[in-house]
Amino acid sequence: DDDPSIDPGRVAEQTMVKTKLQEAVSNLPERERIIVQLYYIESKSLKSIGQALGISESRASQLRQRALRRLRAALMEDMEEAA
């Protein structure tokens, strides 16, 4: 409260985006959700993710890209609704 360098509006916005992102990730299909969690949270390589899921590295990459498109779309939709 006493730190003038902290913008409460910015903190609230970051919290909202984080919450919306978590919600969007939870709505992904299971395989895409697993890939996102392994890649971004656990810092696993696409090769190791592919091996764990029994798919090729390139297929893991394709699924990660699909998940990112879904997440972007969900966040953009939320932003449009908020505007």
C-alpha positions in Angstrom: 0.0 0.0 0.0 2.8 2.4 0.7 5.0 1.6 -2.3 4.3 4.3 -4.9 5.9 2.2 -7.7 3.1 -0.4 -7.5 0.2 0.4 -9.7 -3.0 -1.2 -8.2 -4.7 -1.1 -11.6 -1.8 -3.0 -13.2 -1.7 -5.6 -10.4 -5.5 -6.1 -10.8 -5.1 -6.5 -14.6 -2.2 -9.0 -14.2 -4.3 -11.0 -11.7 -7.3 -11.1 -14.0 -5.2 -12.2 -17.0 -3.6 -14.9 -14.9 -7.0 -16.2 -13.7 -8.4 -16.1 -17.3 -5.3 -18.0 -18.6 -5.6 -20.7 -15.9 -9.3 -21.1 -16.7 -8.5 -21.3 -20.5 -5.8 -23.9 -19.8 -8.2 -26.0 -17.7 -10.7 -26.0 -20.6 -8.1 -27.4 -23.1 -8.5 -31.0 -24.3 -6.6 -33.2 -21.9 -3.6 -34.0 -24.2 -3.1 -30.3 -25.0 -3.4 -29.4 -21.4 -0.8 -31.9 -20.4 1.6 -30.7 -23.1 1.2 -27.1 -22.0 1.8 -28.0 -18.4 4.9 -30.1 -19.2 6.4 -27.6 -21.6 5.7 -24.3 -19.8 5.5 -25.3 -16.1 7.9 -28.2 -15.9 10.2 -27.0 -18.7 10.2 -30.4 -20.5 11.4 -30.6 -24.1 9.0 -31.5 -26.9 11.1 -34.6 -27.4 10.6 -35.8 -23.8 6.9 -34.9 -23.9 6.5 -36.9 -27.1 8.2 -39.9 -25.5 6.0 -39.6 -22.4 2.8 -39.4 -24.4 3.9 -42.0 -27.0 3.8 -39.5 -29.9 6.5 -37.9 -32.1 8.3 -34.7 -31.2 6.7 -33.0 -34.2 3.2 -34.1 -33.1 3.9 -32.8 -29.6 4.9 -29.5 -31.3 1.7 -29.5 -33.4 -0.5 -30.1 -30.3 1.4 -27.3 -28.4 0.7 -24.9 -31.3 -2.9 -25.9 -31.4 -3.2 -25.3 -27.6 -1.6 -21.9 -28.0 -4.1 -20.9 -30.7 -7.0 -22.0 -28.5 -5.6 -20.1 -25.5 -5.1 -16.9 -27.6 -8.6 -17.2 -28.9 -10.1 -17.7 -25.5 -8.2 -14.7 -24.1 -9.1 -12.5 -27.0 -12.8 -13.5 -26.6 -12.6 -12.6 -22.9 -11.0 -9.2 -23.7 -13.6 -8.4 -26.3 -16.4 -9.3 -23.8 -14.8 -7.0 -21.2 -14.6 -4.1 -23.7 
